[in-house]
Amino acid sequence: MANEFSIDNTLCSALEERRAANLYRNRRVLESPQVPNVVVDGKSYTAFCSNDYLGLANHPAVISAFQHAANQFGVGSGASHLVAGHSSEHHALEEELAAFTGRDRALLFSTGYMANMGAITALVGQGDAIFEDRLNHASLLDAGLLSGARFQRFLHNDLENLQTRLDKTEAERKLIVVDGVFSMDGDCAPLPELAALAKKNNAWLMVDDAHGFGCLGKHGGGSAEYFGLSQHDLPILMGTLGKAFGTFGAFVAGSETLIETLIQFSRSYIYTTAMPPAVAAATRASLRLLQEEHWRREHLQQLIFRFRSGAQELGLQLLDSFSPIQPIIIGDEARTLAIAEKLAERGILIIAIRPPTVAAGSSRLRVTFSAEHSLAQVDQLLNALSDVVGTSSGSVGE
C-alpha cells in the first residue's frame, strides 16, 4: 500500500491547483542561438521574449573571445575567487567595469541572484532596516527577507510612502533597494529623487540595474549614467551580464570599502565557484562592443517607438516604459495564455507572464526587443497582434 504522505502524494495537490488556475509553467527547448529567428521544440518562431537587448549573445567577436580564453584557461574556473579561481580575465573585467561605471571598484558574482543576496545580507542584518519597492525583483525581496533586518516594502515608486516608513524606523543602518528598470513593467525608478531622499534620511541606496545596464545612457552605462548619478549619489550599483551584455554573471560596483566588505562578508561570493574565465573574457568583448557600437541602442529605441505607436493604434494596454521591456496588460490568466498560443500559431513567440510573478489580475504578454530585430519584424508582431485581438474573446485591454 502506497504511503499517502509520500513526497509525490503530498506535492501533487499543489501542482494540480496551479494547473487549474492557469498558472502552470512549462519549459521549452531552444534549439538555436539567441537571435530573433529561433527554433523552439522543433518549430520556427520570431521571438520577442529574450533579454539579449543589444543582440550580443551570438556576436562573432564575443564567441571568438570565449573560444580563445577557453583554449588558454580551460572551461571551468576550478575554485572560488578566494581560493584559486580568480583569473586574470576576472580581474581585468572587474577593473574595466569599475572604469565604465565610474566607480572605485567592481566585484564579479556568478549570477544576479547571488549578487543581490550577497550584497544585501553582507550590508544589513538584525537591528537594521531595509526598504524595498513592492515591484522589486524576487532576488531582492528574498535577500531582504533573509537578511534578518526589519524588512518593509513601500508602494511602487511612491516616495511619500517610503518617507513615511523611514520616519518610523529607529534603526541606525538603513538600506533602500530598488530596481533601476522594473523587469515586468519596464518603467524606471525615480533615482534622483530616491538618492536625495536617501541622503536626507542617512540611508544607503542600492540599485539593481539588470535591465537598464547597457541599454540606458548615452554610452550604455545604465540608469546611473542616464540620471547622472555618481558613486556618492548611488553607493551600491548592481548590474547583470546575461542581458544586454549577452554573456553571464553579475557584478556590484562601488567604493573600495564597499567591495572589500563584500569580499570579506558576502557568503554568496565567498562560498561559490567563480564563473569560467572564458565567460569573463567574452564579457570584456561585449563591453568593448557596447561602447563602440552606439547604433545598437539607437536602433533599439527606433524599434520601441515603432512598436508603441502601432500598439496604441490597436488599442492595446501598454505601461509607461521607454525600455526594451514593453508589457501588454491582458488581466485574465486564461485569456493571456490563449493570446500567447494564438500568436505562436502565427509564428510569434511571446511568453505569458502570470502570478505569482505579477499581481493577480495583471497577467501580461511581456514583449522584449533586441537590437537584432528589424523594423519589419516589429510590423510582423503588430500584424499578428491585430489578428489575435480581433479573434480573441474579450477585449485585450480589459
Sequence and secondary structure as in RCSB ss.txt:
>XXXX:A:sequence
MANEFSIDNTLCSALEERRAANLYRNRRVLESPQVPNVVVDGKSYTAFCSNDYLGLANHPAVISAFQHAANQFGV
GSGASHLVAGHSSEHHALEEELAAFTGRDRALLFSTGYMANMGAITALVGQGDAIFEDRLNHASLLDAGLLSGAR
FQRFLHNDLENLQTRLDKTEAERKLIVVDGVFSMDGDCAPLPELAALAKKNNAWLMVDDAHGFGCLGKHGGGSAE
YFGLSQHDLPILMGTLGKAFGTFGAFVAGSETLIETLIQFSRSYIYTTAMPPAVAAATRASLRLLQEEHWRREHL
QQLIFRFRSGAQELGLQLLDSFSPIQPIIIGDEARTLAIAEKLAERGILIIAIRPPTVAAGSSRLRVTFSAEHSL
AQVDQLLNALSDVVGTSSGSVGE
>XXXX:A:secstr
   TTSHHHHHHHHHHHHHHTT       B S SSSEEEETTEEEEE     TTS TT HHHHHHHHHHHHHH S
   SBIIIII  HHHHHHHHHHHHHHT SEEEEESSHHHHHHHHHHHH  TT EEEEETT  HHHHHHHHHT SE
EEEE TT HHHHHHHHHH   SSEEEEEESB TTT  B  HHHHHHHHHHTT EEEEE TTTTTTSSTTS  HHH
HHT  TTT  EEEEESSSTTSS  EEEEE HHHHHHHHHH HHHHTSB   HHHHHHHHHHHHHHHH THHHHHH
HHHHHHHHHHHHHTT  B S  SSEEEEEEE HHHHHHHHHHHHHTTEE  EE TTSS TT EEEEEE  TT  H
HHHHHHHHHHHHHHHHSSS TT 
